[in-house]
Amino acid sequence: MAIVARNSALDLGGPFSLTAPSRDITTSINLPGDVHYALLEAGLIPDPYFGENEKEVMWVNETAWVMERSFLATPADIDGYLTLTLAEVDCIATIFLNGAEVARTDNSFVRNDIDVTGKVHAGENRLRIEFAIAPDVAKARADAHPFPIPFTYNYQTNGLKGIHMNFIRKAACHAGWDWGICTMPIGIYGTMSLRKARLARQDSVQVDQVHGENAVELSIKTRLFAFAQGEVELEHRIDGQVITDKVVVEKGENVFIHKVTIRNPKIWWPAGQGAQPLYELVTDLEGELTTRKIGLRDLAWVIEKDEIDHSFKCRVNGRDITMMGANWIPADAIPSRVTPAVIRDLLESARAANMNMLRIWGGGQYEPDWFYDLCDELGILIWHDFMFSCMSYPSNREFLDSVALEITQQVRRLSHHASIALWCGDNEVIGSLNWYPETKADPGRYLANYDRLNSLLHRIVEDEDPAQRFWPSSPSLGYLDFSDGWHSDTRGDLHYWDVWHSAKSFDAYRSINPRFASEFGFQSFTSMNVIETFAQPEDRNPSSPVMENHQRNNGGNARIIETMTRYFRFPRDFDQMVFLSQIQQGLAIKTAIEYWRSTKPRCMGTLYWQINDIWPVASWSSLDYGGQWKLMHYMARRFYNLVNVVAVPNGDSSEIALKAINDTGRPVSIGLEVRAVKVTGESRVVFSGNSAIGADAAIAVTTLPMAGLAADEFLFFAWTDAGGRALGENDYFPKPYKAYDLVPANVAARWSDRDGQAVLTLEADRPAFFATASVDRPGYFSDNALTLLPGRPVELVFHPRHGASVTSADLAGSLQVRHLAQTF
């Protein structure tokens, strides 16, 4: 018999009035949403991303705002216990209902469930949210704290005064970062509803898995909040099985566990390793329905003593799988612009580049439910930082109580996802103790302060999600090890920034051998068509005020250009400089990842910084703001190829080892041909042979003496599977590109259509390096930034983004093809 529906919810989203009494502003805002977006829609502010407008709109976050609306409730809507749920109030606000204060909020990461029983009338009601000025609140708290806690230097880029973000709970990067604009958005996101319950409401549903032979036992843990003692009906449905139970609840929180066994389970795998089947779990509490998708997988982190020191690897369904991916930041500095379609586009690009893991970085935010649903669907595992980054935080009782509620809610909300792979305490907070004069002067105090917070996080994960690994910090050497983890490569995870921040050569990546590289990166300029959206023609110069405003790392543009002079001949104009910056960015990260993957099983993970941008900016991202592929993303698709061959020079570069990497779960046989190619096009075979690579292994195939290469030669190598099907191509230049006298190359392009897809064929009469095709439609080619050799035509399939369909006729008119020899 079906459960009688007695619980219901009234959606409170929609148009609200938006006022700023101190500025005599009255307009409207759609909630869920944010103030900047509303003001843009009303024409009251300029585009914050254009030019130097960031400074022109700074007043928005220095203003107190009020949002208000009336809503109608029927007698049926209020016939029961009532909860006003506001999922994400950003950030310091007072909530009024029909003129009476019902709550105060100061943590945007907390779901607010406010008991408003008896405070809602049949007929018209009034909901009002008054927002305080968050930077002022943060400063007042910092000033009142018994000892100073400095905020990150990242808030003082481009002359910004900085905000004490460590004293309020909102995305740390809202105040800017070394890649981010300072907007400090104000708003409400996620669920806004009036929930009616006969007796109890759902608070969370978690699912633990025990994997056995041909079966998985699920333990479904349901938390109900009851307003009084009594009995309620609870039902779970999954895989055709129905569990219906009448349970007795006491006032307050109640926990119920039900078990169900899935026979002959369909197992979930990370992207590239198998399918991602998902089982729908529907929970019904007297008409309050919630739905979750459950992926059945057995995941553990293997951190144990080995012959080097300690391993650090992710074991999924019994296999040690190399994690390949990048770091994730919030998708937009204006939250209303972040939609499921935007996120799907970015995540599909991650999967298309052969990624199987993203790290949600601790200076950002916990993402909406649908973000993790998409990761489950696409097979993208998540290393999940908690939201603390690059600075110390208070550890007084009020702050820790707020954090405890935040972490408890978030772990309970997200732990059922197959994509959640690890909970990490923070980003670089341990390391930051050595960055600031205050913390360096009194290390004992700040270390004790740190431990109070970090230990709290650890305890909550152990209590709420005991099957999942808690890792104290990133980078870290392990539990209760507060030593410098930045320069140790024998255990734990590593952040390696010496190539960018210390201006070391790309070869320096081969000087370290991490177990798991969770941050490293190199910048480029954003693509030219993106620059055109924020810079006038006269501002398209790397040292113009506008371009420097869209570079948030001190000296970043100069470092891009200085590095360029080491590897390439100086570009002839700004457009070529932008193109060349993306080539060198990709080369830097290619150098790191190809080498580290070749050391498998020592290194079992590489997550470069970063996949996406929060606004149009020069940064470390491989995707432009808006999701367009930069050249590094194409290179990532190749250097994350599951079956790969890479060139690794020895210490004095007298020899080059060709190493084959197999990150599949089955043995692979490859045929490898290596050619020495002159930059004028003549080539000769220097190696040809077959190799067998075991499952999840890396081996040396051959070693070549560099003395055998002429001054104008480089290595080009291609490999096939046992049936002769092409698996990949790669190259290796023993000298900087500027040392070669590149010859002009003509690249012929022709279009065709095949199976509903536009296909571009490129063929060069001379070697063309980093040959890149671009069109004006959103999408990406199956490959790009290629080495084209005479007599080797290459077919590129165009993949439109956002679900669009295109033909070759749609693309041909805007096609541009460029390559390295044209840059100078």
Secondary structure, DSSP 8 states (H G I E B T S, - for coil): -------EEEE--EEEEEEEGGGTEEEEEEESEEHHHHHHHTTSS--TTSTTHHHHTGGGGGS-EEEEEEEEE-TGGGSSEEEEEEEEEESSEEEEETTEEEEEE-BTTS-EEEE-TT---SEEEEEEEEE--HHHHHHHHHHHSSS-----GGGGGGG-----GGGSBS-GGGEEETTEEE----EEEEEEEEEEESSEEEEEEEEEEEEETTEEEEEEEEEEEESSSEEEEEEEEETTEEEEEEEEE-SEEEEEEEEEEEES--B---TTSS----EEEEEEETTEEEEEEE-B--EEEE--B-SSSB--EEEETTEEE-EEEEEE--S-SSGGG--HHHHHHHHHHHHHTT--EEEE-TTS----HHHHHHHHHHT-EEEEE-S-BSS----SHHHHHHHHHHHHHHHHHHTT-TTEEEEE--BSHHHHTTTSHHHHHSHHHHHHHHHHHHHHHHHHHHHH-TTS-EE-SBSBSSTT--S--SS--SSSBEE--HHHHT---GGGGGG---S-EEE----B---HHHHTTT--GGG-STTSHHHHHTB-STTHHHHHHHHHHHHS---SSHHHHHHHHHHHHHHHHHHHHHHHHHTTTS--EEEES-S--SSS-BBS-SB-TTS-B-HHHHHHHHHT-SEEEEEEE-TTSSEEEEEEEE-SSS-EEEEEEEEEEETTS-EEEEEEEEEEE-TTEEEEEEEEEGGGS-TTEEEEEEEEETT--EEEEEEE-SS-GGGS------EEEEEEEETTEEEEEEEESS-EEEEEEE-SSSEEESS-SEEE-TT--EEEEEEESTT----HHHHHTT-EEE-GGG--
